[in-house]
Amino acid sequence: MYRVLASRGLRAKSLCDNKASSFLASFTSSRLNHSIPFATVDAEEISGAHPAEVQSFVQGKWIGSSNYNTLLDPLNGEPFIKVSEVDESGVQPFIESLAQCPKHGLHNPFKSPERYLLYGDVSTKAAHMLALPKVSDFFTRLIQRVAPKSYQQAAGEVFVTRKFLENFCGDQVRFLARSFAVPGNHLGQQSHGYRWPYGPVTIVTPFNFPLEIPLLQLMGALYMGNKPLLKVDSKVSIVMEQMMRLLHYCGLPVEDVDFINSDGKTMNKILLEANPRMTLFTGSSRVAEKLALDLKGRIRLEDAGFDWKVLGPDVQEVDYVAWVCDQDAYACSGQKCSAQSMLFVHENWSKTPLLSKLKELAGRRKLEDLTIGPVLTFTTEAMVEHMENLLQIPGSKLLFGGKPLKNHSIPSIYGALEPTAVYVPIEEILKDSKTYELVTKEIFGPFQIVTEYKKDQLPLVLDALERMHAHLTAAVVSNDPIFIQEVIGNSVNGTTYAGLRGRTTGAPQNHWFGPAGDPRGAGIGTPEAIKLVWSCHREVIYDYGPIPQGWELPPST
């Protein structure tokens, strides 16, 4: 996948190089002496002895606080980062800053259009900064420190972020605001449709992708003319704090974005009092539903994903399919909203060594290289308890895993579990609503459900899919077009991969990523996603005349 994306990136890069050549020249000496001019921390040196400090940013200034949230290193339990959090007494500057932005935004097609070009330039410069090996490695290792995942997975996040920025170099930002015109009913009349910003907006993002999710949504909001207040989960907000400094270095106007560290209660107070015109929330379904009520529907959601994969009747490339299943379920220790949560295996696949290969691949994962690691939102005990509840279902069995990781210093507030798979018969899954809810409970960790279906049981699979509440990603692993047609035609998931190489994870910047089936659903990464989430439609009807010759005052109607 990355080879394909890299070739696309080269084409995008060629568009940006001429414009950025003078900018890059200023970095020649920096690259030679390996300095990072914007950084205020060293990812390798953050420790209990040398803790890092994270600040907030409002009205053009970095600010501290006497209220610190001290974070424990997910790998050894040392207090290694001090997050200066704003409490409820300190929210007024953030509320006032949002209030300074009018409803018609910082720019729109009729106001300050040169700012579309400004953000094309900022994207160009930021993309080339992330292309510098030292800068890319800096963010990769910083991500690893706070959301432990393998170097390859963390580097992939930086790579996708850079490619996104390359996609919006030069004129590409103003192309997002492209309008259209329709002829009117008479001479001098035309209707024009425009993409219009919301003005003051807020962005709330989770821990699992500390750079990619907040950066892509932040830039989308800015491109369309909004003024965002950004809140990232405090456990990982140091990554985006450093990215904010990079963006300022690349020309982002300091008054355009505010950045806050706070607990959920404080952020909720800001949302209620500042009354932003739109909020983007990525995170748990429970919080999403609360915010939807609090904000009276002025929200876009990319919430939980209990994501499924269906293996079709045509068996081929068993080694490859097993490898993708392992990556989908257990990369980043399963802490992806797109992670494979349930695997439906056609009986033809059960006659192959697929499951034994999947067990073998899961067994290769180890804490030393972070191919398995801490689970930041579930404790070990909670995951083991869930597994034991599943094993009470008739016919269920543990396929592999299920044991706590050994020989580690992961603090007890986090989880540490081997990659785990539990088999549950499909008839039992659908037996009653209580069992179905238990089986489809999302465990944001290295945990998946496996079931088998026979050739005449596809309707049971489709019934199971219909009952699900979250519709983010899915995969139909088959090259049988009739089978693919049947499954896709009877399902909903907003990002569905179909074909032999189908997966549930990946989320590059070259296609839509987001849920379907919910009018509040948000997308990320593409022009369509940016326009949907960060702008609304405005129609302007021009009617210049002339008045028809001989017009007379008509009777009242």
C-alpha positions as CSV (number, residue, x, y, z in Angstrom):
1,M,0.0,0.0,0.0
2,Y,2.7,2.4,0.9
3,R,4.5,1.9,-2.4
4,V,1.4,2.9,-4.2
5,L,0.9,5.9,-2.0
6,A,4.5,6.9,-2.3
7,S,4.2,7.1,-6.1
8,R,1.2,9.4,-5.7
9,G,3.2,11.4,-3.2
10,L,5.9,12.0,-5.7
11,R,3.5,13.5,-8.2
12,A,2.0,15.8,-5.5
13,K,5.5,16.7,-4.4
14,S,6.4,17.9,-7.8
15,L,3.6,20.4,-7.7
16,C,4.9,21.8,-4.5
17,D,8.7,21.9,-5.1
18,N,9.0,25.0,-7.1
19,K,6.9,27.1,-4.7
20,A,8.8,25.7,-1.7
21,S,12.4,25.8,-3.0
22,S,13.3,29.1,-1.4
23,F,11.6,28.0,1.8
24,L,13.6,24.7,1.9
25,A,16.8,26.5,1.3
26,S,16.6,28.1,4.7
27,F,16.6,24.6,6.2
28,T,19.9,23.4,4.6
29,S,22.0,24.3,7.6
30,S,19.4,22.9,9.9
31,R,19.4,19.6,8.2
32,L,23.1,19.4,8.3
33,N,23.3,19.9,12.0
34,H,20.2,17.9,12.7
35,S,18.4,20.7,14.6
36,I,14.6,20.9,14.9
37,P,13.9,24.6,15.1
38,F,10.3,24.4,16.4
39,A,10.6,21.6,19.0
40,T,10.7,22.2,22.7
41,V,11.1,18.6,23.8
42,D,13.3,15.6,22.9
43,A,11.2,12.5,22.6
44,E,14.1,10.2,23.7
45,E,14.9,12.3,26.8
46,I,11.4,12.5,28.3
47,S,11.5,10.6,31.6
48,G,10.7,10.7,35.2
49,A,14.0,12.5,35.7
50,H,13.4,14.9,32.8
51,P,9.6,15.3,32.5
52,A,8.1,17.3,29.6
53,E,5.6,20.0,30.1
54,V,2.6,20.6,27.8
55,Q,0.9,24.0,27.5
56,S,-2.3,25.4,26.0
57,F,-2.5,28.1,23.4
58,V,-5.1,30.9,23.3
59,Q,-5.4,34.4,21.7
60,G,-1.9,34.0,20.2
61,K,0.0,33.0,23.3
62,W,1.2,29.8,25.0
63,I,-0.1,29.6,28.6
64,G,0.6,27.5,31.6
65,S,-1.4,26.6,34.6
66,S,-1.0,25.7,38.2
67,N,-3.3,22.7,37.6
68,Y,-1.1,19.9,36.3
69,N,-2.2,16.4,35.1
70,T,0.9,14.2,35.6
71,L,1.0,11.4,33.1
72,L,2.5,8.0,33.7
73,D,4.8,6.5,31.1
74,P,2.7,3.7,29.6
75,L,5.7,1.3,29.6
76,N,7.2,1.8,33.0
77,G,4.9,3.9,35.1
78,E,7.2,6.8,35.7
79,P,5.6,10.2,35.9
80,F,7.1,11.6,32.7
81,I,4.8,14.4,31.3
82,K,3.1,17.3,33.1
83,V,0.1,18.6,31.2
84,S,-0.9,22.1,32.2
85,E,-4.6,21.7,32.2
86,V,-7.1,24.6,32.1
87,D,-9.8,24.2,34.8
88,E,-13.3,25.6,34.9
89,S,-12.1,29.0,36.3
90,G,-9.8,29.5,33.3
91,V,-12.2,28.9,30.4
92,Q,-13.1,32.6,29.7
93,P,-10.2,33.4,27.4
94,F,-11.1,30.4,25.2
95,I,-14.8,31.4,25.1
96,E,-13.9,35.0,24.3
97,S,-11.5,33.9,21.5
98,L,-14.2,31.9,19.8
99,A,-16.6,34.7,20.1
100,Q,-14.3,37.0,18.2
101,C,-14.9,34.9,15.1
102,P,-18.1,35.8,13.1
103,K,-20.5,33.3,11.8
104,H,-19.2,33.9,8.3
105,G,-15.7,32.8,9.3
106,L,-12.2,34.1,8.9
107,H,-12.5,33.8,5.2
108,N,-15.1,32.8,2.6
109,P,-15.5,33.2,-1.2
110,F,-16.4,36.9,-0.8
111,K,-14.1,37.7,2.2
112,S,-10.3,37.6,2.4
113,P,-9.9,35.0,-0.4
114,E,-6.2,35.4,-0.3
115,R,-6.3,33.2,2.9
116,Y,-7.1,30.2,0.7
117,L,-3.7,30.8,-0.9
118,L,-2.1,31.3,2.6
119,Y,-3.2,27.9,3.7
120,G,-1.9,26.3,0.5
121,D,1.5,27.8,1.4
122,V,1.3,26.7,5.0
123,S,0.5,23.1,3.8
124,T,3.4,23.2,1.4
125,K,5.9,24.2,4.1
126,A,4.5,21.8,6.7
127,A,4.6,18.9,4.3
128,H,8.2,19.5,3.5
129,M,9.1,19.8,7.2
130,L,7.5,16.4,7.8
131,A,9.5,15.1,4.8
132,L,12.8,15.9,6.6
133,P,14.0,12.6,8.2
134,K,14.8,14.2,11.5
135,V,11.4,15.8,11.8
136,S,9.6,12.6,10.7
137,D,11.6,10.6,13.2
138,F,10.9,13.1,16.0
139,F,7.1,12.8,15.6
140,T,7.3,9.0,15.1
141,R,9.2,8.6,18.4
142,L,7.0,11.1,20.2
143,I,3.9,9.2,19.2
144,Q,5.5,6.0,20.5
145,R,6.2,7.5,23.9
146,V,2.6,8.4,24.6
147,A,0.6,5.8,22.5
148,P,3.0,2.9,22.3
149,K,2.9,1.2,18.9
150,S,5.6,-0.2,16.6
151,Y,7.9,2.2,14.9
152,Q,6.4,1.2,11.5
153,Q,2.8,2.0,12.7
154,A,3.8,5.3,14.2
155,A,5.8,6.2,11.1
156,G,2.8,5.3,9.0
157,E,0.8,7.9,10.9
158,V,3.4,10.6,10.1
159,F,3.5,9.5,6.5
160,V,-0.2,9.8,6.0
161,T,-0.2,13.2,7.6
162,R,2.5,14.4,5.3
163,K,0.7,13.1,2.2
164,F,-2.5,14.8,3.3
165,L,-0.6,18.1,3.5
166,E,1.0,17.5,0.1
167,N,-2.5,17.0,-1.3
168,F,-3.5,20.6,-0.3
169,C,-0.5,22.5,-1.5
170,G,-0.8,25.5,-3.7
171,D,-4.2,26.1,-5.2
172,Q,-5.8,23.0,-3.8
173,V,-7.2,24.8,-0.8
174,R,-9.2,27.3,-2.9
175,F,-10.4,24.4,-5.1
176,L,-12.2,23.2,-1.9
177,A,-14.4,26.3,-2.1
178,R,-15.3,25.8,-5.8
179,S,-18.8,27.1,-6.5
180,F,-21.4,26.4,-9.2
181,A,-23.9,28.4,-11.2
182,V,-27.4,27.5,-12.7
183,P,-29.2,29.7,-15.3
184,G,-32.2,31.5,-13.9
185,N,-35.7,32.0,-15.3
186,H,-35.1,35.3,-17.1
187,L,-32.3,37.6,-18.3
188,G,-30.1,38.8,-15.4
189,Q,-30.9,35.9,-13.0
190,Q,-28.5,33.2,-12.0
191,S,-28.2,31.1,-8.8
192,H,-24.8,30.4,-7.4
193,G,-24.0,27.7,-4.8
194,Y,-21.1,28.3,-2.4
195,R,-19.3,26.3,0.4
196,W,-19.6,28.5,3.5
197,P,-17.7,28.2,6.8
198,Y,-19.4,27.9,10.1
199,G,-17.1,30.4,11.9
200,P,-16.2,29.4,15.5
201,V,-15.9,25.6,15.7
202,T,-14.4,23.0,18.1
203,I,-12.5,19.8,17.6
204,V,-12.3,17.0,20.1
205,T,-10.0,14.0,19.3
206,P,-8.9,10.8,21.0
207,F,-5.6,9.2,22.0
208,N,-5.0,6.5,19.5
209,F,-3.8,8.6,16.5
210,P,-2.2,11.6,18.3
211,L,-1.1,13.3,15.1
212,E,-3.2,12.1,12.1
213,I,-6.7,12.6,13.4
214,P,-6.3,16.1,15.0
215,L,-4.1,17.5,12.2
216,L,-6.3,16.4,9.3
217,Q,-9.4,17.7,11.0
218,L,-7.8,20.9,12.1
219,M,-6.4,21.7,8.7
220,G,-9.8,20.9,7.1
221,A,-11.5,23.3,9.4
222,L,-8.9,26.1,8.6
223,Y,-9.0,25.5,4.9
224,M,-12.7,26.2,4.8
225,G,-12.4,29.5,6.8
226,N,-13.3,28.4,10.3
227,K,-11.6,29.3,13.6
228,P,-11.1,26.1,15.6
229,L,-10.5,25.4,19.3
230,L,-8.7,22.0,19.4
231,K,-8.7,19.6,22.3
232,V,-6.8,16.4,22.1
233,D,-6.9,13.7,24.8
234,S,-4.4,14.9,27.4
235,K,-2.6,11.5,27.4
236,V,-1.2,12.3,24.0
237,S,-1.6,16.0,23.5
238,I,2.1,16.7,23.6
239,V,2.2,15.4,20.0
240,M,-0.2,18.0,18.7
241,E,1.3,20.7,20.9
242,Q,4.6,20.2,19.0
243,M,2.7,20.1,15.7
244,M,1.1,23.4,16.5
245,R,4.6,24.9,17.0
246,L,5.6,23.4,13.6
247,L,2.6,25.0,12.0
248,H,3.4,28.4,13.5
249,Y,6.9,28.0,12.2
250,C,5.4,27.4,8.8
251,G,3.3,30.5,8.8
252,L,0.0,29.6,10.5
253,P,-1.4,32.9,11.8
254,V,-1.2,32.5,15.6
255,E,-4.7,34.0,16.1
256,D,-6.4,31.4,13.9
257,V,-6.3,28.4,16.2
258,D,-6.6,27.9,20.0
259,F,-5.4,24.7,21.7
260,I,-6.6,23.5,25.1
261,N,-5.6,20.9,27.6
262,S,-8.4,20.2,30.0
263,D,-10.6,17.4,31.5
264,G,-13.9,16.5,29.9
265,K,-16.0,18.4,32.4
266,T,-14.1,21.7,31.6
267,M,-14.3,21.1,27.9
268,N,-18.1,20.5,28.2
269,K,-18.5,23.8,30.0
270,I,-16.7,25.6,27.1
271,L,-18.9,23.9,24.6
272,L,-22.1,24.9,26.4
273,E,-21.0,28.5,27.0
274,A,-19.1,29.3,23.8
275,N,-21.9,27.7,21.7
276,P,-19.7,26.8,18.7
277,R,-21.4,26.7,15.4
278,M,-20.1,23.1,14.8
279,T,-18.1,20.5,16.7
280,L,-16.2,17.5,15.4
281,F,-16.0,14.7,17.9
282,T,-14.0,11.5,17.4
283,G,-14.2,9.1,20.3
284,S,-16.6,6.9,22.3
285,S,-20.2,6.5,21.4
286,R,-21.3,7.3,24.9
287,V,-19.7,10.7,24.9
288,A,-20.8,11.3,21.3
289,E,-24.5,10.8,22.2
290,K,-24.2,13.1,25.2
291,L,-22.6,15.9,23.1
292,A,-25.2,15.5,20.4
293,L,-27.9,16.3,23.0
294,D,-25.8,19.1,24.7
295,L,-25.0,20.8,21.4
296,K,-28.6,20.4,20.0
297,G,-27.3,18.4,17.0
298,R,-24.6,20.9,15.8
299,I,-22.0,18.1,15.7
300,R,-20.3,15.7,13.4
301,L,-19.3,12.3,14.8
302,E,-16.7,9.6,14.1
303,D,-17.4,7.4,17.1
304,A,-16.9,3.8,18.0
305,G,-16.4,1.1,15.4
306,F,-17.1,-2.6,16.0
307,D,-15.8,-3.5,12.6
308,W,-16.3,-6.8,10.8
309,K,-14.7,-8.8,8.1
310,V,-16.4,-11.5,6.1
311,L,-14.3,-14.2,4.3
312,G,-16.2,-15.4,1.2
313,P,-16.4,-18.9,-0.2
314,D,-13.5,-18.5,-2.7
315,V,-10.4,-19.6,-0.8
316,Q,-7.0,-18.3,-2.1
317,E,-3.7,-16.8,-0.8
318,V,-4.2,-18.1,2.8
319,D,-0.9,-16.8,4.0
320,Y,-1.7,-13.3,2.8
321,V,-5.2,-13.2,4.2
322,A,-4.0,-14.5,7.6
323,W,-1.4,-11.7,7.7
324,V,-3.9,-9.0,6.9
325,C,-6.3,-10.4,9.6
326,D,-3.5,-10.3,12.1
327,Q,-2.6,-6.7,11.1
328,D,-6.3,-5.6,11.2
329,A,-7.0,-7.1,14.7
330,Y,-3.7,-6.6,16.6
331,A,-1.6,-3.7,15.1
332,C,-1.4,-0.8,17.5
333,S,-2.6,-3.4,20.1
334,G,-6.0,-3.3,18.5
335,Q,-6.5,0.4,19.5
336,K,-7.8,1.6,16.1
337,C,-11.4,2.6,15.5
338,S,-11.1,0.5,12.4
339,A,-9.6,-2.6,14.1
340,Q,-11.1,-6.0,13.1
341,S,-13.5,-6.8,15.9
342,M,-15.4,-9.8,14.4
343,L,-14.2,-12.3,11.7
344,F,-16.9,-14.3,9.9
345,V,-15.2,-17.3,8.4
346,H,-16.8,-19.3,5.5
347,E,-16.6,-23.0,6.1
348,N,-14.3,-23.4,3.1
349,W,-11.7,-21.3,4.9
350,S,-12.1,-23.5,8.0
351,K,-10.6,-26.4,6.0
352,T,-7.4,-24.4,5.6
353,P,-4.7,-23.6,8.2
354,L,-6.0,-20.0,8.3
355,L,-6.7,-19.9,12.1
356,S,-3.5,-21.8,13.0
357,K,-1.6,-19.3,10.9
358,L,-3.4,-16.4,12.6
359,K,-2.4,-17.8,16.0
360,E,1.2,-18.1,14.8
361,L,1.3,-14.6,13.6
362,A,-0.3,-13.2,16.8
363,G,2.4,-15.2,18.7
364,R,5.1,-13.2,17.0
365,R,4.0,-10.0,18.5
366,K,6.1,-8.8,21.5
367,L,6.4,-5.9,23.8
368,E,10.1,-5.3,23.0
369,D,9.2,-3.9,19.6
370,L,5.8,-2.6,20.6
371,T,4.0,-4.9,18.1
372,I,1.9,-5.6,21.2
373,G,1.8,-3.1,24.0
374,P,-0.3,-1.2,26.6
375,V,-4.0,-0.8,26.2
376,L,-4.8,2.7,27.4
377,T,-8.6,2.5,27.9
378,F,-9.2,-1.0,29.3
379,T,-7.4,-2.7,32.2
380,T,-6.2,-6.2,31.9
381,E,-8.8,-7.3,34.4
382,A,-11.6,-5.8,32.4
383,M,-10.5,-7.6,29.2
384,V,-10.1,-10.9,31.0
385,E,-13.5,-10.6,32.6
386,H,-15.1,-9.9,29.2
387,M,-13.3,-13.0,27.8
388,E,-14.6,-15.2,30.6
389,N,-18.1,-13.9,30.1
390,L,-17.9,-14.9,26.4
391,L,-16.6,-18.3,27.3
392,Q,-19.8,-19.0,29.2
393,I,-21.7,-19.0,25.9
394,P,-22.5,-22.6,24.8
395,G,-20.0,-23.7,22.1
396,S,-17.6,-20.9,22.6
397,K,-13.8,-21.5,23.0
398,L,-10.6,-19.6,23.3
399,L,-8.7,-19.9,20.1
400,F,-5.5,-18.2,21.4
401,G,-4.2,-15.6,23.8
402,G,-6.3,-14.6,26.8
403,K,-3.4,-14.3,29.2
404,P,-1.8,-11.1,30.7
405,L,1.5,-10.1,29.2
406,K,4.5,-11.1,31.3
407,N,7.8,-9.5,32.4
408,H,6.7,-5.8,31.9
409,S,6.4,-2.6,33.9
410,I,3.1,-1.4,32.4
411,P,1.2,0.4,35.1
412,S,-2.0,-1.3,36.4
413,I,-4.2,1.6,35.2
414,Y,-3.6,0.3,31.7
415,G,-4.2,-3.1,30.1
416,A,-1.5,-5.7,29.1
417,L,-3.0,-8.7,27.3
418,E,-1.8,-11.2,24.7
419,P,-3.5,-10.9,21.2
420,T,-6.7,-12.8,21.9
421,A,-9.4,-14.5,19.7
422,V,-12.6,-16.1,21.1
423,Y,-14.7,-18.4,18.9
424,V,-18.5,-18.1,19.3
425,P,-21.0,-20.1,17.2
426,I,-23.0,-17.8,14.9
427,E,-26.3,-19.4,16.1
428,E,-25.5,-18.5,19.6
429,I,-24.5,-14.9,18.7
430,L,-28.0,-14.4,17.3
431,K,-29.8,-16.4,19.9
432,D,-31.0,-13.4,22.0
433,S,-30.3,-9.7,22.3
434,K,-28.4,-10.1,25.6
435,T,-25.9,-12.5,24.0
436,Y,-25.6,-10.3,20.9
437,E,-24.8,-7.3,23.0
438,L,-22.2,-9.2,24.9
439,V,-20.5,-10.5,21.8
440,T,-20.5,-7.2,20.0
441,K,-19.2,-5.1,22.9
442,E,-16.2,-3.2,21.6
443,I,-13.0,-3.9,23.5
444,F,-10.5,-1.3,22.4
445,G,-7.6,-3.6,22.6
446,P,-6.0,-6.8,21.1
447,F,-9.3,-8.8,21.1
448,Q,-11.5,-10.2,18.4
449,I,-14.5,-12.5,18.0
450,V,-14.3,-15.3,15.4
451,T,-17.3,-17.3,14.1
452,E,-18.0,-19.7,11.2
453,Y,-20.8,-19.8,8.7
454,K,-21.9,-22.5,6.2
455,K,-22.7,-21.9,2.6
456,D,-26.4,-21.6,3.3
457,Q,-25.9,-19.4,6.4
458,L,-25.1,-16.1,4.7
459,P,-28.5,-14.7,5.8
460,L,-27.4,-15.2,9.4
461,V,-24.2,-13.2,8.7
462,L,-26.2,-10.4,7.1
463,D,-28.6,-10.4,10.1
464,A,-25.7,-10.0,12.5
465,L,-24.4,-7.1,10.4
466,E,-27.8,-5.5,10.3
467,R,-28.1,-5.5,14.1
468,M,-24.9,-3.6,14.7
469,H,-25.0,0.0,15.8
470,A,-21.6,1.3,14.6
471,H,-20.9,1.4,10.9
472,L,-17.3,2.6,10.4
473,T,-15.2,0.1,8.5
474,A,-15.7,-3.4,7.1
475,A,-14.1,-5.9,4.7
476,V,-15.5,-8.5,2.3
477,V,-12.6,-10.8,1.4
478,S,-13.6,-12.4,-1.8
479,N,-13.1,-12.0,-5.6
480,D,-16.5,-13.4,-6.3
481,P,-18.5,-10.4,-7.6
482,I,-21.9,-12.0,-6.8
483,F,-20.9,-12.6,-3.2
484,I,-19.4,-9.1,-2.8
485,Q,-22.6,-7.6,-4.3
486,E,-24.8,-9.5,-1.9
487,V,-22.8,-8.5,1.2
488,I,-22.3,-4.8,0.3
489,G,-25.9,-4.5,-0.9
490,N,-27.1,-5.6,2.5
491,S,-24.7,-3.7,4.8
492,V,-23.9,0.0,5.7
493,N,-20.3,0.6,6.8
494,G,-19.0,3.9,5.5
495,T,-15.5,2.6,4.6
496,T,-15.8,-0.9,3.1
497,Y,-12.9,-2.7,1.5
498,A,-13.9,-5.5,-1.0
499,G,-11.7,-8.1,-2.8
500,L,-9.0,-10.6,-1.9
501,R,-6.9,-7.8,-0.4
502,G,-9.8,-6.4,1.7
503,R,-8.9,-5.1,5.1
504,T,-10.6,-3.0,7.8
505,T,-7.6,-0.8,8.7
506,G,-5.3,1.4,6.7
507,A,-7.1,4.8,6.6
508,P,-4.7,6.6,4.1
509,Q,-5.4,10.1,2.9
510,N,-6.4,9.1,-0.6
511,H,-10.0,7.9,0.2
512,W,-12.9,8.8,2.4
513,F,-12.7,7.4,5.9
514,G,-15.8,7.7,8.1
515,P,-19.1,6.0,9.1
516,A,-22.3,5.7,7.2
517,G,-25.9,5.4,8.1
518,D,-25.9,8.4,10.5
519,P,-26.7,12.0,9.3
520,R,-24.2,13.2,11.9
521,G,-21.4,11.0,10.5
522,A,-18.0,12.7,9.8
523,G,-15.4,11.9,7.2
524,I,-11.7,12.7,7.2
525,G,-8.9,13.2,4.7
526,T,-10.5,13.9,1.3
527,P,-11.9,17.0,-0.3
528,E,-15.4,15.5,0.0
529,A,-14.9,14.9,3.7
530,I,-13.6,18.4,4.3
531,K,-16.4,20.1,2.5
532,L,-19.0,17.9,4.3
533,V,-17.7,18.4,7.8
534,W,-16.3,21.9,7.7
535,S,-18.6,23.9,5.5
536,C,-22.3,24.3,4.6
537,H,-24.1,25.2,1.5
538,R,-25.0,28.8,0.8
539,E,-27.0,29.8,-2.3
540,V,-26.8,33.4,-3.7
541,I,-29.3,34.2,-6.4
542,Y,-28.3,37.2,-8.6
543,D,-31.2,39.0,-10.2
544,Y,-29.9,42.1,-11.9
545,G,-32.7,42.7,-14.4
546,P,-33.5,44.3,-16.7
547,I,-37.2,44.8,-15.8
548,P,-39.4,43.7,-18.8
549,Q,-40.2,46.5,-21.2
550,G,-43.8,47.8,-20.6
551,W,-44.0,46.3,-17.1
552,E,-47.1,47.4,-15.2
553,L,-48.1,47.0,-11.6
554,P,-50.0,43.7,-11.3
555,P,-53.0,43.0,-9.1
556,S,-52.3,41.7,-5.6
557,T,-51.9,37.9,-5.2
